Amino acid sequence: MTVLVVGASGYLGSELVRLASAAGRPVAGTSTTGQGGWLRLDVTDRSAVFGTLASGRPALGINTAYPVT
């Protein structure tokens, strides 16, 4: 059961990644910049978000990101 954490490089996202990994769950993550080796994703780009979900097919998705203006 892969967990997708959108905003994995932020404070809340990184904590969720840590907890999911500690529980033995495979984790995929995104960040606006691709920082930390995560997938680069702009959460304001609807087609990019749907594309990420379609290609990764996570069992669970958690959004901890917010658009930066």
C-alpha positions in Angstrom: 0.0 0.0 0.0 1.9 3.0 -1.3 1.3 6.3 0.5 1.6 9.5 -1.5 2.5 12.6 0.5 2.0 15.8 -1.4 4.2 18.4 0.2 6.7 15.8 1.5 9.5 18.3 1.9 7.5 20.5 4.4 7.3 20.1 8.1 4.0 18.2 8.3 4.7 16.2 5.1 8.2 15.1 6.3 6.7 14.0 9.6 4.0 11.9 7.8 6.7 10.4 5.6 8.7 9.5 8.7 5.8 7.8 10.4 4.6 6.0 7.3 8.1 4.7 6.6 8.5 3.6 10.3 5.3 1.7 9.9 6.8 -0.2 6.9 4.7 1.5 4.2 6.2 2.4 0.9 6.2 6.2 0.5 6.2 8.4 -2.6 6.4 12.2 -2.1 6.1 15.4 -4.0 7.4 18.9 -3.5 7.2 22.1 -5.4 11.0 22.2 -6.1 11.7 18.4 -6.2 13.8 19.0 -3.0 14.9 15.9 -1.1 14.6 13.6 -4.1 10.8 13.9 -4.2 8.8 14.2 -7.4 8.4 17.8 -8.5 4.8 18.9 -8.5 2.9 22.2 -8.7 -0.3 21.6 -6.8 -2.0 24.4 -8.7 -1.5 22.5 -12.0 -4.6 20.3 -12.1 -3.4 18.1 -15.0 0.0 17.5 -13.3 -1.8 16.4 -10.1 -4.1 14.0 -11.9 -1.1 12.7 -13.9 0.9 12.1 -10.7 -2.0 10.2 -9.3 -2.6 8.2 -12.4 1.0 7.2 -12.8 1.7 6.4 -9.2 -1.7 4.8 -8.3 -1.2 5.3 -4.6 -3.5 3.4 -2.2 -3.6 6.5 0.0 -2.9 10.2 -0.8 -2.3 12.9 1.8 -2.1 16.5 0.8 0.0 18.7 3.2 1.0 21.2 0.5 -0.3 24.7 -0.1 0.2 26.9 -3.1 3.0 29.5 -2.7 2.2 32.9 -4.2 
